[in-house]
Structures are given as C-alpha cells and as structure tokens.
C-alpha cells in the first residue's frame, strides 16, 4: 500500500515539463485577461 501511494505521488510530481509550462502559461494568460477586464470594469 505504501509503495503504491509513493509511486502515484511520483507520477504526479514528475509530470512532463512541457505540459507544466503549457498549463502555467494558460493560467497566466487567463489571469491577465481577467485582470484587464476588472481594470476596465472599475474605470468605466
């Protein structure tokens, strides 16, 4: 049981680097879009 949980953790931690970067860029892009929207909404 213990070895299975660690192997699952390893799978989660050792994700492909390109996938992590792509996910991070998508999150940053959505954050920028939402930030710009909030800025425009507060200044109208």
FISE-513478 format. One record per atom (N, C-alpha, C): residue number from 0; residue in one letter; atom name; x, y, z. Coordinates in Angstrom, 3 decimals. Layout:
residues N
{node NUM,"a","CA",{X,Y,Z}}
...
This chain:
residues 44
{node 0,"x","N",{0.843,-1.203,0.000}}
{node 0,"x","CA",{0.000,0.000,0.000}}
{node 0,"x","C",{0.879,1.254,0.000}}
{node 1,"x","N",{1.920,1.226,0.827}}
{node 1,"x","CA",{2.784,2.402,0.934}}
{node 1,"x","C",{3.505,2.673,-0.390}}
{node 2,"x","N",{4.027,1.618,-1.028}}
{node 2,"x","CA",{4.764,1.809,-2.271}}
{node 2,"x","C",{3.848,2.350,-3.368}}
{node 3,"x","N",{2.587,1.921,-3.359}}
{node 3,"x","CA",{1.666,2.387,-4.404}}
{node 3,"x","C",{1.414,3.888,-4.261}}
{node 4,"x","N",{1.229,4.360,-3.024}}
{node 4,"x","CA",{0.964,5.784,-2.828}}
{node 4,"x","C",{2.173,6.617,-3.247}}
{node 5,"x","N",{3.392,6.146,-2.934}}
{node 5,"x","CA",{4.571,6.914,-3.329}}
{node 5,"x","C",{4.723,6.925,-4.850}}
{node 6,"x","N",{4.410,5.796,-5.510}}
{node 6,"x","CA",{4.543,5.770,-6.966}}
{node 6,"x","C",{3.518,6.716,-7.596}}
{node 7,"x","N",{2.324,6.780,-7.008}}
{node 7,"x","CA",{1.324,7.724,-7.514}}
{node 7,"x","C",{1.804,9.159,-7.303}}
{node 8,"x","N",{2.411,9.409,-6.157}}
{node 8,"x","CA",{2.961,10.739,-5.894}}
{node 8,"x","C",{4.054,11.061,-6.906}}
{node 9,"x","N",{4.909,10.079,-7.201}}
{node 9,"x","CA",{5.962,10.281,-8.189}}
{node 9,"x","C",{5.364,10.636,-9.547}}
{node 10,"x","N",{4.299,9.941,-9.923}}
{node 10,"x","CA",{3.655,10.243,-11.204}}
{node 10,"x","C",{3.124,11.678,-11.207}}
{node 11,"x","N",{2.561,12.120,-10.079}}
{node 11,"x","CA",{2.024,13.476,-10.008}}
{node 11,"x","C",{3.146,14.515,-10.061}}
{node 12,"x","N",{4.237,14.243,-9.315}}
{node 12,"x","CA",{5.328,15.222,-9.229}}
{node 12,"x","C",{6.121,15.271,-10.525}}
{node 13,"x","N",{6.425,14.094,-11.083}}
{node 13,"x","CA",{7.261,14.043,-12.277}}
{node 13,"x","C",{6.411,14.139,-13.540}}
{node 14,"x","N",{5.625,15.201,-13.638}}
{node 14,"x","CA",{4.843,15.437,-14.847}}
{node 14,"x","C",{5.789,15.965,-15.925}}
{node 15,"x","N",{5.466,15.717,-17.189}}
{node 15,"x","CA",{6.310,16.244,-18.275}}
{node 15,"x","C",{6.429,17.768,-18.176}}
{node 16,"x","N",{7.661,18.254,-18.312}}
{node 16,"x","CA",{7.941,19.678,-18.087}}
{node 16,"x","C",{7.170,20.558,-19.065}}
{node 17,"x","N",{7.041,20.109,-20.332}}
{node 17,"x","CA",{6.350,20.933,-21.327}}
{node 17,"x","C",{4.884,21.090,-20.962}}
{node 18,"x","N",{4.270,20.019,-20.433}}
{node 18,"x","CA",{2.862,20.124,-20.028}}
{node 18,"x","C",{2.705,21.117,-18.896}}
{node 19,"x","N",{3.636,21.104,-17.947}}
{node 19,"x","CA",{3.565,22.029,-16.817}}
{node 19,"x","C",{3.690,23.462,-17.311}}
{node 20,"x","N",{4.626,23.711,-18.219}}
{node 20,"x","CA",{4.829,25.059,-18.745}}
{node 20,"x","C",{3.594,25.516,-19.510}}
{node 21,"x","N",{3.026,24.614,-20.332}}
{node 21,"x","CA",{1.829,24.971,-21.097}}
{node 21,"x","C",{0.689,25.332,-20.148}}
{node 22,"x","N",{0.481,24.520,-19.109}}
{node 22,"x","CA",{-0.578,24.785,-18.129}}
{node 22,"x","C",{-0.331,26.122,-17.432}}
{node 23,"x","N",{0.921,26.388,-17.072}}
{node 23,"x","CA",{1.267,27.630,-16.386}}
{node 23,"x","C",{0.996,28.831,-17.287}}
{node 24,"x","N",{1.358,28.728,-18.564}}
{node 24,"x","CA",{1.124,29.833,-19.488}}
{node 24,"x","C",{-0.370,30.081,-19.672}}
{node 25,"x","N",{-1.157,29.002,-19.758}}
{node 25,"x","CA",{-2.608,29.163,-19.910}}
{node 25,"x","C",{-3.179,29.872,-18.684}}
{node 26,"x","N",{-2.733,29.462,-17.494}}
{node 26,"x","CA",{-3.218,30.089,-16.259}}
{node 26,"x","C",{-2.831,31.568,-16.214}}
{node 27,"x","N",{-1.602,31.879,-16.611}}
{node 27,"x","CA",{-1.165,33.275,-16.609}}
{node 27,"x","C",{-1.965,34.095,-17.613}}
{node 28,"x","N",{-2.237,33.515,-18.789}}
{node 28,"x","CA",{-2.996,34.242,-19.812}}
{node 28,"x","C",{-4.407,34.546,-19.322}}
{node 29,"x","N",{-5.062,33.561,-18.717}}
{node 29,"x","CA",{-6.416,33.803,-18.207}}
{node 29,"x","C",{-6.383,34.841,-17.094}}
{node 30,"x","N",{-5.348,34.805,-16.262}}
{node 30,"x","CA",{-5.219,35.789,-15.199}}
{node 30,"x","C",{-5.051,37.193,-15.749}}
{node 31,"x","N",{-4.253,37.338,-16.806}}
{node 31,"x","CA",{-4.055,38.659,-17.425}}
{node 31,"x","C",{-5.362,39.154,-18.023}}
{node 32,"x","N",{-6.076,38.279,-18.727}}
{node 32,"x","CA",{-7.352,38.681,-19.335}}
{node 32,"x","C",{-8.338,39.113,-18.263}}
{node 33,"x","N",{-8.433,38.351,-17.182}}
{node 33,"x","CA",{-9.358,38.711,-16.108}}
{node 33,"x","C",{-8.923,40.010,-15.434}}
{node 34,"x","N",{-7.624,40.194,-15.271}}
{node 34,"x","CA",{-7.126,41.420,-14.658}}
{node 34,"x","C",{-7.448,42.650,-15.506}}
{node 35,"x","N",{-7.265,42.526,-16.823}}
{node 35,"x","CA",{-7.589,43.630,-17.722}}
{node 35,"x","C",{-9.093,43.920,-17.682}}
{node 36,"x","N",{-9.900,42.859,-17.676}}
{node 36,"x","CA",{-11.357,43.041,-17.595}}
{node 36,"x","C",{-11.764,43.752,-16.325}}
{node 37,"x","N",{-11.169,43.377,-15.201}}
{node 37,"x","CA",{-11.505,44.015,-13.932}}
{node 37,"x","C",{-11.040,45.470,-13.934}}
{node 38,"x","N",{-9.873,45.731,-14.521}}
{node 38,"x","CA",{-9.368,47.104,-14.588}}
{node 38,"x","C",{-10.306,47.995,-15.411}}
{node 39,"x","N",{-10.749,47.465,-16.547}}
{node 39,"x","CA",{-11.669,48.231,-17.411}}
{node 39,"x","C",{-13.004,48.435,-16.698}}
{node 40,"x","N",{-13.495,47.386,-16.019}}
{node 40,"x","CA",{-14.794,47.480,-15.365}}
{node 40,"x","C",{-14.766,48.517,-14.239}}
{node 41,"x","N",{-13.640,48.633,-13.531}}
{node 41,"x","CA",{-13.578,49.592,-12.428}}
{node 41,"x","C",{-13.389,51.017,-12.947}}
{node 42,"x","N",{-12.867,51.172,-14.152}}
{node 42,"x","CA",{-12.595,52.525,-14.657}}
{node 42,"x","C",{-13.723,53.083,-15.512}}
{node 43,"x","N",{-14.764,52.286,-15.761}}
{node 43,"x","CA",{-15.881,52.812,-16.574}}
{node 43,"x","C",{-16.756,53.689,-15.699}}
